[in-house]
Structures are given as C-alpha cells and as structure tokens.
Amino acid sequence: MKPTIPQLFVGDLRPLLPEGELSGIFKALADSPLILGPEGFAGDRQGDREHHGGPEKALHQYPAEHYARLAAHRPGQAGAMNPGALGENLSTLGWTEHNVCVGDIFRLGPCRIQVSQPRQPCWKINRKLGDEDLARFIADEGLTGWYYRVLEGGTVGPGDAFELVDRPAPEVSLARLWQASHARKPERREVEALLATPGLSPNWARKLANKARVSWVDRPGS
C-alpha cells in the first residue's frame, strides 16, 4: 500500500465530566515534531495507567474513515465525530482492522512501531461524546483501532512518511483476532493459532487463552 501521511495527536490530562475523573482521551492535533519513546509521545498522558498506556499500548491508531460510520449511527453527535475524538495518537486513511495484521511493523518517520493488539473501547468514549451506547457499537462493529509498541524511537513530525515495512503474520488480521476474542465460544484450534502469532501482546494473549481455556506461555518476544 502506498505510504500515507498520518495526523498526530497528543493530550494532557483533563477532567471527564460529570465525575471529573482525569483522563487523557482529550487529544489535540500536533503541529510540531514530537519525541517518540517506549511509552509513546512526549507530552501525551493517560489518567488510568492500569488500563491505558505502557509499552504494549504506547500509541493508538484509529482509521479516519470509521468516523463516517459513527456519525451515521449517531447523527446527533455527528459534529463531534472527527479524527482525534476517540483519543487516538495516529489518524490515517486506508488502513483498517481488515488490512492491518498483528505484528505488522510500520515506519513512522525515523521510528519503527509494531502492532500489538486491538483497542478495547471503554466507558470513557461514551462519557466524552455523550452517548452511553457508543462503546458497545464500536465493539460490536469491530471499529476499534489498535495499539503499537515502539521498537525504535526518535523524533516524528507532521508530514513524515508512514509505511508498512514488515508483516510476520499476514494471515492474522486484527479483524480476525477481534472476532475470535469476542466469540461466545471461540474454537480451540483458532485460539491456539492466534496465540502463536508473533508480536501479539502478552496481556491480550492471556485473556484470549483464559476465555478459551487453553494453555499459553508468556514467551519472550511474543
């Protein structure tokens, strides 16, 4: 696929109303270079470090084309359905859960990042956008986006190239992984195949194995 130019988003902590819990879901479009390290962009923060951020979820990418579907689903919130609204760090056109695979390695400017797992949408999306069913719709439709780990950091600027450079598991799309992990009774053979995927986040693999009641060992580099 021809390289696309991503939009970059970062954000500090802000209160999420009405309770006022601090959250990093509010992002602003970056207009200057950003330093990318093992836990994401400098200046980008997460309020709940137990469930967000960390090396396996250093960057979140969300397909810009999904916003049209979200707007059609909830016309009353259509004006808010724009890139950055779901708290993503990268926004692109042309890459979706159906043509991005677990373990894919992308070049982002001088950096290298690797797809680690889908994003599990949570209640903060509902609260930010004023729709208590939006996260469920996103999950049901598989419009989740995904996370990266950072293999090589550096300084990334708006307009830098973004392209796929390696695909170790071309048969394991994010859509396939999402479908299996959210099936009521996932097939054991399918789960075992997915658990062997290079680059799959250990935490995601553990949850998938527990759901299907299959054994899994947290292997270095898995």
C-alpha distance (Angstrom), angle and dihedral (degrees) to the residues before:
residue distance angle dihedral
M1 . . .
K2 3.78 . .
P3 3.83 112.7 .
T4 3.78 114.1 -96.8
I5 3.78 128.5 -155.7
P6 3.81 112.3 -120.2
Q7 3.74 128.0 -147.9
L8 3.80 111.5 -126.6
F9 3.80 123.6 -141.1
V10 3.81 132.5 -173.0
G11 3.77 134.1 169.7
D12 3.78 144.7 -176.3
L13 3.81 124.2 -136.7
R14 3.79 118.1 -70.6
P15 3.82 132.1 173.7
L16 3.78 115.7 -94.4
L17 3.79 108.3 -143.8
P18 2.96 143.7 -97.2
E19 3.82 95.3 20.9
G20 3.78 93.9 31.6
E21 3.81 97.2 -131.2
L22 3.79 110.3 166.6
S23 3.79 113.7 -112.0
G24 3.80 138.9 173.1
I25 3.82 93.9 -146.9
F26 3.81 90.7 104.6
K27 3.81 107.0 89.4
A28 3.80 133.7 179.2
L29 3.79 127.3 -154.4
A30 3.81 110.8 -101.3
D31 3.79 116.1 -128.7
S32 3.81 97.8 -179.7
P33 3.83 136.2 47.0
L34 3.81 118.9 -69.9
I35 3.79 130.0 -152.9
L36 3.81 111.7 -123.4
G37 3.80 118.5 -155.5
P38 3.82 137.4 163.9
E39 3.82 92.6 -71.0
G40 3.78 98.8 40.6
F41 3.78 137.8 -94.1
A42 3.78 119.5 -7.1
G43 3.79 108.3 -107.8
D44 3.81 94.2 27.0
R45 3.80 113.4 115.3
Q46 3.81 140.7 -175.1
G47 3.78 124.6 -150.0
D48 3.81 97.9 -155.9
R49 3.78 106.0 46.6
E50 3.79 92.4 177.9
H51 3.80 92.2 67.7
H52 3.81 104.3 18.2
G53 3.78 135.2 51.3
G54 3.78 128.8 5.4
P55 3.81 129.9 120.9
E56 3.83 95.1 -59.1
K57 3.82 91.6 50.2
A58 3.78 100.6 34.1
L59 3.81 95.0 134.2
H60 3.78 132.5 22.5
Q61 3.80 120.9 -152.5
Y62 3.80 123.2 -166.2
P63 3.82 126.0 -174.5
A64 3.80 110.3 -116.7
E65 3.81 90.9 -146.3
H66 3.81 90.8 66.1
Y67 3.78 91.3 70.5
A68 3.80 91.5 72.1
R69 3.81 89.2 59.1
L70 3.78 92.0 46.9
A71 3.80 90.7 49.9
A72 3.81 91.6 49.1
H73 3.80 89.7 50.4
R74 3.80 92.8 50.5
P75 3.84 109.2 23.4
G76 3.77 90.5 174.5
Q77 3.82 89.8 65.8
A78 3.81 95.7 38.2
G79 3.79 92.8 114.1
A80 3.79 90.7 60.4
M81 3.81 95.5 47.8
N82 3.80 99.5 98.7
P83 3.83 134.5 122.3
G84 3.78 110.6 -69.1
A85 3.80 94.3 28.5
L86 3.81 94.7 109.1
G87 3.78 93.9 48.8
E88 3.81 97.7 -100.2
N89 3.80 123.7 158.5
L90 3.81 96.3 -154.1
S91 3.79 127.5 40.3
T92 3.80 120.8 -172.1
L93 3.79 142.3 160.0
G94 3.78 121.3 -130.6
W95 3.79 99.7 29.6
T96 3.81 118.1 94.3
E97 3.80 138.9 154.8
H98 3.80 88.2 -87.8
N99 3.81 97.4 59.6
V100 3.81 100.3 30.3
C101 3.80 117.1 82.0
V102 3.78 134.9 -157.6
G103 3.80 109.0 -93.0
D104 3.82 94.9 21.7
I105 3.79 111.5 153.2
F106 3.79 118.2 -146.1
R107 3.76 131.9 -171.8
L108 3.79 111.9 -131.2
G109 3.78 106.4 -174.6
P110 3.84 104.6 -57.6
C111 3.83 92.2 -19.2
R112 3.79 133.8 89.7
I113 3.80 121.4 -143.2
Q114 3.82 131.0 -179.1
V115 3.80 129.9 -148.3
S116 3.81 108.1 -116.8
Q117 3.82 108.0 169.4
P118 3.81 146.3 -27.8
R119 3.78 119.8 -87.4
Q120 3.79 116.0 -105.6
P121 3.83 105.4 -141.1
C122 3.79 114.0 -131.9
W123 3.80 141.4 -168.7
K124 3.81 92.6 -85.8
I125 3.81 89.4 74.7
N126 3.81 88.8 55.9
R127 3.76 93.2 48.1
K128 3.81 96.0 46.5
L129 3.80 94.2 48.8
G130 3.80 97.5 35.9
D131 3.80 97.2 -118.7
E132 3.80 120.1 114.5
D133 3.83 93.5 -162.8
L134 3.80 100.5 46.0
A135 3.81 97.7 94.4
R136 3.79 90.5 51.0
F137 3.81 91.1 50.7
I138 3.81 90.6 49.6
A139 3.80 90.8 50.6
D140 3.81 94.9 44.4
E141 3.81 91.7 50.3
G142 3.82 94.9 41.6
L143 3.82 92.3 -122.8
T144 3.77 91.6 141.4
G145 3.77 110.5 124.7
W146 3.80 118.8 -145.7
Y147 3.77 146.8 -111.1
Y148 3.80 134.2 -115.8
R149 3.77 136.4 -153.3
V150 3.81 115.4 -144.1
L151 3.81 114.1 -117.7
E152 3.79 96.3 174.6
G153 3.78 123.1 13.6
G154 3.77 132.0 -156.9
T155 3.79 141.2 126.2
V156 3.80 117.3 -43.7
G157 3.78 124.6 -168.4
P158 3.80 135.4 -170.6
G159 3.78 107.9 -87.3
D160 3.81 95.8 30.2
A161 3.78 116.8 139.3
F162 3.79 120.0 -92.6
E163 3.79 118.3 -165.9
L164 3.78 143.9 148.4
V165 3.80 111.8 -104.6
D166 3.83 103.9 169.1
R167 3.80 137.2 17.3
P168 3.83 113.1 -172.1
A169 3.84 95.2 172.6
P170 3.83 109.4 34.6
E171 3.80 91.9 165.6
V172 3.82 95.5 58.3
S173 3.78 108.8 74.4
L174 3.78 119.2 179.3
A175 3.80 88.0 -115.1
R176 3.82 90.2 58.0
L177 3.79 91.8 48.8
W178 3.81 92.0 47.7
Q179 3.79 92.8 49.6
A180 3.80 93.1 50.8
S181 3.78 95.0 44.3
H182 3.82 92.2 51.3
A183 3.79 97.9 41.5
R184 3.78 114.0 116.5
K185 3.79 91.1 -128.0
P186 3.83 109.7 12.4
E187 3.78 115.2 -156.5
R188 3.77 112.0 -103.3
R189 3.81 93.7 -135.8
E190 3.80 91.3 51.7
V191 3.79 92.4 48.7
E192 3.79 92.4 49.3
A193 3.81 90.2 51.4
L194 3.81 91.7 49.7
L195 3.80 92.7 48.4
A196 3.80 89.0 58.7
T197 3.81 92.0 57.5
P198 3.82 112.4 122.9
G199 3.78 112.2 -120.6
L200 3.81 98.3 20.3
S201 3.80 111.7 145.6
P202 3.83 109.8 -104.0
N203 3.79 91.6 -135.0
W204 3.80 92.7 52.3
A205 3.80 90.6 46.1
R206 3.78 90.7 50.9
K207 3.80 92.5 52.8
L208 3.80 91.7 47.4
A209 3.81 91.9 49.1
N210 3.80 92.0 48.9
K211 3.79 92.1 50.7
A212 3.79 92.7 51.0
R213 3.82 92.8 37.4
V214 3.77 94.6 -126.7
S215 3.78 127.1 137.5
W216 3.78 120.2 -104.7
V217 3.77 133.3 175.9
D218 3.81 121.3 -148.4
R219 3.80 97.2 -123.4
P220 3.81 123.0 -166.7
G221 3.79 108.6 -101.3
S222 3.81 93.3 15.7
